[in-house]
Amino acid sequence: MAHEPLEHSKLHGKAFLRDLLTSYIHIRPSKQETARQDLANIQSALRLYHSKHRRFPSTAEGMRELVNRQGLEQVPRDPWGSLMEH
């Protein structure tokens, strides 16, 4: 499998985080804190994955790739209970 250029991979990671943050704007404070922590965990897992594989997971691989590679314990759920499987 060909590796994506680093800049292209960074854009995917930033777009992913931007989209997740945008969806959390109108959440109650307790859920906001949970969402912030989940996003921080996802960001750490993405950084670790990128440092090991020199790319971010593809859209097709999604969050499950972070779980499969032990970056996350499980696919997190958003504040509404849906799996974050972007």
TIRO-2110 file (N, C-alpha, C; in Angstrom, 1 decimal):
// TIRO-2110
0.8, -1.2, 0.0, N, 1, A
0.0, 0.0, 0.0, CA, 1, A
0.9, 1.2, 0.0, C, 1, A
0.6, 2.2, -0.9, N, 2, A
1.4, 3.4, -0.9, CA, 2, A
1.1, 4.3, 0.2, C, 2, A
2.1, 5.0, 0.8, N, 3, A
1.8, 5.9, 1.9, CA, 3, A
1.4, 7.3, 1.3, C, 3, A
0.5, 7.9, 2.0, N, 4, A
0.0, 9.2, 1.6, CA, 4, A
1.1, 10.2, 2.0, C, 4, A
1.3, 11.3, 1.2, N, 5, A
2.3, 12.3, 1.6, CA, 5, A
1.9, 12.8, 3.0, C, 5, A
2.9, 13.2, 3.7, N, 6, A
2.7, 13.7, 5.1, CA, 6, A
1.8, 14.8, 5.2, C, 6, A
1.9, 15.8, 4.3, N, 7, A
1.0, 17.0, 4.4, CA, 7, A
-0.5, 16.5, 4.2, C, 7, A
-0.7, 15.6, 3.2, N, 8, A
-2.0, 15.1, 2.9, CA, 8, A
-2.6, 14.4, 4.1, C, 8, A
-1.7, 13.6, 4.8, N, 9, A
-2.2, 12.9, 6.0, CA, 9, A
-2.5, 13.8, 7.1, C, 9, A
-1.7, 14.9, 7.3, N, 10, A
-2.0, 15.9, 8.3, CA, 10, A
-3.3, 16.5, 8.1, C, 10, A
-3.6, 16.8, 6.8, N, 11, A
-4.9, 17.5, 6.5, CA, 11, A
-6.1, 16.6, 6.9, C, 11, A
-5.9, 15.3, 6.6, N, 12, A
-7.0, 14.3, 7.0, CA, 12, A
-7.2, 14.3, 8.5, C, 12, A
-6.1, 14.3, 9.3, N, 13, A
-6.2, 14.3, 10.7, CA, 13, A
-6.8, 15.5, 11.3, C, 13, A
-6.4, 16.7, 10.7, N, 14, A
-7.0, 18.0, 11.2, CA, 14, A
-8.4, 18.1, 10.8, C, 14, A
-8.8, 17.7, 9.6, N, 15, A
-10.2, 17.7, 9.2, CA, 15, A
-11.1, 16.8, 10.1, C, 15, A
-10.6, 15.7, 10.4, N, 16, A
-11.3, 14.7, 11.2, CA, 16, A
-11.6, 15.4, 12.6, C, 16, A
-10.5, 15.9, 13.2, N, 17, A
-10.7, 16.6, 14.5, CA, 17, A
-11.6, 17.8, 14.5, C, 17, A
-11.5, 18.6, 13.4, N, 18, A
-12.3, 19.8, 13.2, CA, 18, A
-13.8, 19.3, 13.1, C, 18, A
-14.1, 18.3, 12.4, N, 19, A
-15.5, 17.8, 12.2, CA, 19, A
-16.0, 17.3, 13.6, C, 19, A
-15.2, 16.6, 14.3, N, 20, A
-15.6, 16.1, 15.6, CA, 20, A
-15.9, 17.3, 16.6, C, 20, A
-15.0, 18.3, 16.6, N, 21, A
-15.2, 19.4, 17.5, CA, 21, A
-16.4, 20.2, 17.1, C, 21, A
-16.7, 20.4, 15.9, N, 22, A
-17.9, 21.1, 15.4, CA, 22, A
-19.1, 20.4, 15.9, C, 22, A
-19.2, 19.1, 15.9, N, 23, A
-20.4, 18.4, 16.3, CA, 23, A
-20.6, 18.5, 17.8, C, 23, A
-19.7, 19.0, 18.6, N, 24, A
-19.8, 19.1, 20.1, CA, 24, A
-20.1, 20.5, 20.6, C, 24, A
-20.4, 21.4, 19.8, N, 25, A
-20.6, 22.8, 20.2, CA, 25, A
-21.8, 23.0, 21.1, C, 25, A
-22.9, 22.3, 20.9, N, 26, A
-24.1, 22.5, 21.6, CA, 26, A
-24.4, 21.4, 22.6, C, 26, A
-23.5, 21.0, 23.4, N, 27, A
-23.6, 19.9, 24.3, CA, 27, A
-23.6, 20.4, 25.8, C, 27, A
-24.4, 19.8, 26.7, N, 28, A
-24.3, 20.2, 28.1, CA, 28, A
-22.9, 20.1, 28.6, C, 28, A
-22.6, 20.9, 29.6, N, 29, A
-21.2, 21.0, 30.1, CA, 29, A
-20.6, 19.6, 30.5, C, 29, A
-21.4, 18.8, 31.2, N, 30, A
-20.8, 17.5, 31.6, CA, 30, A
-20.4, 16.6, 30.4, C, 30, A
-21.2, 16.7, 29.4, N, 31, A
-21.0, 16.0, 28.1, CA, 31, A
-19.8, 16.6, 27.4, C, 31, A
-19.7, 17.9, 27.5, N, 32, A
-18.6, 18.7, 26.8, CA, 32, A
-17.3, 18.2, 27.4, C, 32, A
-17.2, 18.0, 28.7, N, 33, A
-15.9, 17.6, 29.3, CA, 33, A
-15.6, 16.2, 28.8, C, 33, A
-16.6, 15.3, 28.8, N, 34, A
-16.4, 13.9, 28.3, CA, 34, A
-15.9, 14.0, 26.8, C, 34, A
-16.6, 14.8, 26.0, N, 35, A
-16.2, 14.9, 24.6, CA, 35, A
-14.8, 15.5, 24.5, C, 35, A
-14.4, 16.4, 25.3, N, 36, A
-13.0, 17.0, 25.3, CA, 36, A
-12.0, 15.9, 25.6, C, 36, A
-12.3, 15.1, 26.6, N, 37, A
-11.4, 14.0, 27.0, CA, 37, A
-11.3, 13.0, 25.9, C, 37, A
-12.4, 12.6, 25.3, N, 38, A
-12.4, 11.6, 24.2, CA, 38, A
-11.6, 12.2, 23.0, C, 38, A
-11.8, 13.4, 22.7, N, 39, A
-11.0, 14.0, 21.6, CA, 39, A
-9.5, 14.1, 21.9, C, 39, A
-9.2, 14.3, 23.1, N, 40, A
-7.8, 14.3, 23.5, CA, 40, A
-7.2, 12.9, 23.3, C, 40, A
-8.0, 11.9, 23.7, N, 41, A
-7.5, 10.5, 23.6, CA, 41, A
-7.4, 10.1, 22.1, C, 41, A
-8.3, 10.6, 21.3, N, 42, A
-8.3, 10.3, 19.8, CA, 42, A
-7.0, 11.0, 19.2, C, 42, A
-6.8, 12.2, 19.6, N, 43, A
-5.7, 13.0, 19.1, CA, 43, A
-4.4, 12.3, 19.5, C, 43, A
-4.2, 11.8, 20.7, N, 44, A
-3.0, 11.1, 21.2, CA, 44, A
-2.9, 9.8, 20.4, C, 44, A
-4.0, 9.1, 20.2, N, 45, A
-3.9, 7.8, 19.4, CA, 45, A
-3.5, 8.1, 17.9, C, 45, A
-4.0, 9.2, 17.4, N, 46, A
-3.7, 9.5, 16.0, CA, 46, A
-2.2, 9.9, 15.9, C, 46, A
-1.7, 10.6, 16.9, N, 47, A
-0.2, 11.0, 16.9, CA, 47, A
0.6, 9.7, 17.0, C, 47, A
0.3, 8.9, 17.9, N, 48, A
1.0, 7.6, 18.1, CA, 48, A
1.0, 6.8, 16.8, C, 48, A
-0.2, 6.7, 16.2, N, 49, A
-0.3, 5.9, 15.0, CA, 49, A
0.5, 6.5, 13.9, C, 49, A
0.5, 7.8, 13.7, N, 50, A
1.3, 8.5, 12.7, CA, 50, A
2.7, 8.3, 12.9, C, 50, A
3.2, 8.4, 14.2, N, 51, A
4.6, 8.2, 14.5, CA, 51, A
5.1, 6.8, 14.1, C, 51, A
4.2, 5.8, 14.3, N, 52, A
4.6, 4.4, 14.0, CA, 52, A
4.5, 4.1, 12.5, C, 52, A
3.5, 4.6, 11.8, N, 53, A
3.1, 4.2, 10.5, CA, 53, A
3.4, 5.3, 9.4, C, 53, A
3.8, 6.5, 9.8, N, 54, A
4.0, 7.6, 8.9, CA, 54, A
2.8, 8.0, 8.1, C, 54, A
1.7, 7.7, 8.6, N, 55, A
0.4, 8.1, 7.9, CA, 55, A
-0.7, 8.1, 9.0, C, 55, A
-1.8, 8.7, 8.7, N, 56, A
-3.0, 8.5, 9.5, CA, 56, A
-3.9, 7.4, 8.9, C, 56, A
-4.7, 6.8, 9.7, N, 57, A
-5.6, 5.8, 9.2, CA, 57, A
-6.5, 6.4, 8.1, C, 57, A
-6.7, 5.6, 7.1, N, 58, A
-7.6, 6.1, 6.0, CA, 58, A
-9.0, 6.2, 6.4, C, 58, A
-9.8, 6.8, 5.6, N, 59, A
-11.3, 6.9, 5.9, CA, 59, A
-11.9, 5.5, 6.0, C, 59, A
-11.5, 4.6, 5.1, N, 60, A
-12.0, 3.2, 5.1, CA, 60, A
-11.6, 2.5, 6.4, C, 60, A
-10.3, 2.7, 6.9, N, 61, A
-9.9, 2.1, 8.1, CA, 61, A
-10.6, 2.7, 9.3, C, 61, A
-10.7, 4.0, 9.4, N, 62, A
-11.4, 4.6, 10.4, CA, 62, A
-10.9, 4.4, 11.8, C, 62, A
-11.7, 4.6, 12.8, N, 63, A
-11.3, 4.5, 14.2, CA, 63, A
-11.0, 3.1, 14.6, C, 63, A
-11.6, 2.1, 13.9, N, 64, A
-11.3, 0.7, 14.2, CA, 64, A
-9.8, 0.4, 14.1, C, 64, A
-9.1, 1.1, 13.1, N, 65, A
-7.7, 0.9, 12.9, CA, 65, A
-6.9, 1.3, 14.2, C, 65, A
-7.4, 2.4, 14.9, N, 66, A
-6.7, 2.8, 16.1, CA, 66, A
-6.9, 1.8, 17.2, C, 66, A
-8.1, 1.2, 17.2, N, 67, A
-8.3, 0.1, 18.2, CA, 67, A
-7.5, -1.1, 17.9, C, 67, A
-7.5, -1.5, 16.6, N, 68, A
-6.7, -2.7, 16.2, CA, 68, A
-5.2, -2.5, 16.5, C, 68, A
-4.7, -1.3, 16.4, N, 69, A
-3.3, -1.1, 16.7, CA, 69, A
-3.0, -0.6, 18.1, C, 69, A
-4.0, -0.8, 19.0, N, 70, A
-3.9, -0.5, 20.4, CA, 70, A
-3.7, 0.9, 20.7, C, 70, A
-4.1, 1.8, 19.9, N, 71, A
-4.1, 3.3, 20.2, CA, 71, A
-5.2, 3.7, 21.0, C, 71, A
-6.3, 3.0, 20.9, N, 72, A
-7.5, 3.2, 21.7, CA, 72, A
-8.0, 1.8, 22.2, C, 72, A
-8.6, 1.8, 23.4, N, 73, A
-9.2, 0.6, 23.9, CA, 73, A
-10.4, 0.1, 23.2, C, 73, A
-11.2, 1.1, 22.7, N, 74, A
-12.4, 0.8, 22.0, CA, 74, A
-12.8, 2.0, 21.2, C, 74, A
-13.7, 1.8, 20.2, N, 75, A
-14.1, 2.9, 19.4, CA, 75, A
-15.0, 3.7, 20.3, C, 75, A
-14.7, 5.0, 20.5, N, 76, A
-15.4, 5.8, 21.5, CA, 76, A
-16.8, 6.1, 20.9, C, 76, A
-17.7, 6.5, 21.8, N, 77, A
-19.0, 6.9, 21.5, CA, 77, A
-19.1, 8.4, 21.6, C, 77, A
-19.9, 9.0, 20.8, N, 78, A
-20.2, 10.5, 20.9, CA, 78, A
-21.1, 10.7, 22.1, C, 78, A
-21.4, 11.9, 22.5, N, 79, A
-22.3, 12.2, 23.6, CA, 79, A
-23.7, 11.7, 23.4, C, 79, A
-24.1, 11.4, 22.2, N, 80, A
-25.4, 10.9, 22.0, CA, 80, A
-25.5, 9.3, 21.9, C, 80, A
-24.3, 8.7, 22.2, N, 81, A
-24.2, 7.3, 22.3, CA, 81, A
-23.9, 6.6, 21.0, C, 81, A
-23.7, 7.3, 19.9, N, 82, A
-23.3, 6.6, 18.6, CA, 82, A
-21.8, 6.4, 18.5, C, 82, A
-21.4, 5.3, 17.9, N, 83, A
-20.0, 5.1, 17.7, CA, 83, A
-19.4, 6.1, 16.8, C, 83, A
-18.2, 6.6, 17.2, N, 84, A
-17.4, 7.5, 16.3, CA, 84, A
-16.6, 6.7, 15.3, C, 84, A
-17.2, 6.5, 14.2, N, 85, A
-16.5, 5.6, 13.2, CA, 85, A
-16.2, 6.3, 11.9, C, 85, A
-15.8, 7.5, 12.0, N, 86, A
-15.5, 8.3, 10.7, CA, 86, A
-14.5, 7.6, 9.9, C, 86, A
END
